[in-house]
Amino acid sequence: MKQKYNKDVHYICKLSGIRRIEKEYGKLKNYDVILTDERKKHILIRRGNDGDNVLSNLVKTIKGYDLILDAGSGCVRFIKMNEDNYSYVIKLSLNNSKEGNSIITGIRIKTRKVNKYILRNKIIDSRLWYYVYELWGRNNV
């Protein structure tokens, strides 16, 4: 059941990949993913014409992710690889957090950028191990 939040905070969905995320970061305060008005405005302004598409693919990417990567400072990056490659950074609700797992930003990224993320960041969970292994093999990692 979703919790009550302030009027400028919106419940989006439940976090996916919880078991793997908690194995890496420890117990989460809750599993709700939230989006504040300020972050929504940030996405719409910074992403220009793509802003509405980024917001509309939010739940689909979090629920049907292909990769979860460490994004540093208690954040994870959810990536859905398809023709558009959407990426969302979520600040996790660890013990010192006030609210839910908050979306920091969302963006549409190129496959080349996804490959860089895979090579440079720790993989928390992947539904595309064949792709990751092939990429690592090409880059002699």
Stockholm file with secondary structure:
# STOCKHOLM 1.0

chainA/1-141         MKQKYNKDVHYICKLSGIRRIEKEYGKLKNYDVILTDERKKHILIRRGNDGDNVLSNLVKTIKGYDLILDAGSGCVRFIKMNEDNYSYVIKLSLNNSKEGNSIITGIRIKTRKVNKYILRNKIIDSRLWYYVYELWGRNNV
#=GR chainA/1-141 SS CCCCCCTTEEEEEECSSHHHHHHHHCCCSCCEEEEEHHHHHHHHHHTGGGHHHHHHTHHHHHHTCSEEEEEETTEEEEEECSSSCEEEEEECCCTTCSSSEEEEEEEECCHHHHHHHHHHSCEEEESCHHHHHHHHHHTTC
#=GC SS_cons         CCCCCCTTEEEEEECSSHHHHHHHHCCCSCCEEEEEHHHHHHHHHHTGGGHHHHHHTHHHHHHTCSEEEEEETTEEEEEECSSSCEEEEEECCCTTCSSSEEEEEEEECCHHHHHHHHHHSCEEEESCHHHHHHHHHHTTC
//
